[in-house]
Amino acid sequence: MYEHLLVPVDGSELSNKAIEHSIGLAKMLGASITGFTAEPPLPVLVVEQAAVAYDVATFQDHEKRCEAHARELLLAFAEKAKAAGVPFDGQFVITDNIQQSIVDVAAKQGCDLIVMASHGRHGLDALIHGSLTKSVLAHSQVPLLVLH
C-alpha cells in the first residue's frame, strides 16, 4: 500500500512518537523511511530600526550547529530503523518555511505517505501557536497520517 514514508522530526517527545510508529508501520508494510528535519535560519538582526548583516563566521557557525543537531536527530532515527530492518535515508534543510519544505521533500523523494505527530491544538491555542500539521495537510498532495 505505502512504500516510502516521510517522517519529519524535531527531537521532541511528539516526534519520537512519530519515529516509533513510522518504523513499526514501515516494517509491517515493507516500506522505506526518509527522516527529515528542518532547522531555522538566523533571525534578522535589527539594531535601531535597521537590519544589520551578520558576519560570515556567524553564518558558518550557525550552519555547523544546525548540521550537527540534524545529524544527531537523524542518526538516532537511522539506528532505530536499522535495528528494525527498515531502509532509511535522512534529509535536512535550513529554512524558515518548514511546512513547504516537508511538502517539497515528500515530492522530491517520491514519498507516498507523510507521518507526523500533532499536539492536537485547537481554538485560541491553535491560532496563537499555529499548526504545522494543518499547514502540511493543506499544501500536500501526499496522504498524511497524524498521530496524537
C-alpha distance (Angstrom), angle and dihedral (degrees) to the residues before:
residue distance angle dihedral
M1 . . .
Y2 3.81 . .
E3 3.79 118.8 .
H4 3.80 105.8 173.1
L5 3.80 125.0 34.1
L6 3.80 125.9 -164.1
V7 3.79 112.6 -151.6
P8 3.82 117.4 -174.2
V9 3.82 111.9 -154.8
D10 3.79 135.6 -175.9
G11 3.80 104.5 174.7
S12 3.81 94.6 -98.9
E13 3.79 125.3 130.8
L14 3.80 88.5 -106.2
S15 3.78 93.5 53.7
N16 3.81 89.0 49.4
K17 3.79 86.7 56.9
A18 3.81 89.6 52.3
I19 3.81 89.7 49.9
E20 3.80 93.3 53.2
H21 3.81 94.6 44.7
S22 3.79 94.5 44.6
I23 3.80 93.0 50.7
G24 3.80 90.8 50.8
L25 3.79 91.6 46.9
A26 3.82 93.7 46.3
K27 3.81 91.1 48.7
M28 3.79 91.2 50.5
L29 3.82 92.8 47.4
G30 3.80 97.8 38.2
A31 3.80 88.3 -119.7
S32 3.79 132.3 146.9
I33 3.81 126.4 -126.5
T34 3.77 133.4 -136.7
G35 3.79 109.4 -161.0
F36 3.78 113.4 -154.6
T37 3.75 135.3 -169.5
A38 3.79 131.3 176.5
E39 3.78 124.4 -156.9
P40 3.81 123.7 -157.6
P41 3.79 120.6 -112.7
L42 3.78 121.3 -121.9
P43 3.79 109.7 -73.7
V44 3.78 118.6 -112.9
L45 3.79 108.6 -87.5
V46 3.80 110.5 -133.7
V47 3.78 121.7 -171.0
E48 3.81 119.0 178.3
Q49 3.81 93.0 -17.2
A50 3.80 94.8 -50.8
A51 3.77 128.5 104.8
V52 3.79 112.0 -119.5
A53 3.81 124.4 -159.0
Y54 3.80 120.9 -123.5
D55 3.78 117.9 -127.1
V56 3.81 119.5 -107.4
A57 3.81 93.3 -105.8
T58 3.82 91.0 56.9
F59 3.82 91.2 52.4
Q60 3.79 91.7 46.8
D61 3.81 91.9 48.3
H62 3.81 90.8 49.9
E63 3.81 91.6 49.5
K64 3.82 91.2 49.5
R65 3.83 91.3 51.0
C66 3.81 91.2 47.5
E67 3.78 92.4 48.7
A68 3.82 92.3 47.4
H69 3.82 91.7 50.4
A70 3.82 92.4 46.7
R71 3.80 91.5 46.9
E72 3.83 90.5 51.3
L73 3.83 93.1 50.2
L74 3.78 95.3 44.3
L75 3.80 94.9 43.4
A76 3.82 91.0 54.9
F77 3.82 89.4 48.3
A78 3.82 91.3 47.4
E79 3.80 92.1 51.6
K80 3.81 91.7 52.4
A81 3.80 91.5 47.5
K82 3.80 92.2 47.3
A83 3.81 91.1 49.9
A84 3.81 88.2 55.0
G85 3.81 92.8 46.0
V86 3.81 93.9 -112.7
P87 3.83 119.0 142.7
F88 3.81 109.8 -119.5
D89 3.78 139.0 -168.8
G90 3.80 125.6 -179.6
Q91 3.81 127.5 -147.1
F92 3.78 132.6 179.7
V93 3.80 139.4 177.0
I94 3.76 138.5 -179.4
T95 3.80 107.1 -126.0
D96 3.76 144.8 137.9
N97 3.82 91.2 -143.2
I98 3.79 102.5 67.5
Q99 3.79 97.5 162.9
Q100 3.81 93.0 54.1
S101 3.81 90.2 45.9
I102 3.81 89.9 55.3
V103 3.81 91.2 50.5
D104 3.82 91.6 46.0
V105 3.82 94.8 48.4
A106 3.81 91.3 48.3
A107 3.81 89.7 54.8
K108 3.81 95.3 41.4
Q109 3.81 93.7 49.1
G110 3.82 94.1 43.2
C111 3.81 93.8 -118.7
D112 3.78 116.7 172.8
L113 3.83 98.3 -166.7
I114 3.81 133.3 33.2
V115 3.81 115.3 -152.8
M116 3.81 115.8 -159.5
A117 3.77 137.2 162.2
S118 3.79 119.3 -135.5
H119 3.79 135.1 -161.2
G120 3.79 87.8 -137.4
R121 3.80 91.3 -128.8
H122 3.76 118.0 176.6
G123 3.76 139.4 166.0
L124 3.80 117.8 14.7
D125 3.81 93.0 -10.7
A126 3.82 90.8 57.8
L127 3.80 90.6 46.0
I128 3.81 92.4 52.3
H129 3.81 99.2 40.0
G130 3.79 99.0 28.3
S131 3.75 123.2 -145.7
L132 3.76 121.4 -98.2
T133 3.80 89.7 -171.7
K134 3.82 93.3 54.3
S135 3.78 90.6 48.3
V136 3.81 92.3 51.2
L137 3.80 89.7 47.8
A138 3.81 90.6 52.0
H139 3.82 94.5 50.0
S140 3.80 105.0 33.9
Q141 3.78 128.3 90.9
V142 3.82 88.1 -165.3
P143 3.84 118.4 89.6
L144 3.80 114.6 -103.4
L145 3.80 126.0 -143.6
V146 3.82 109.2 -158.4
L147 3.81 120.8 -160.1
H148 3.79 123.8 -161.2
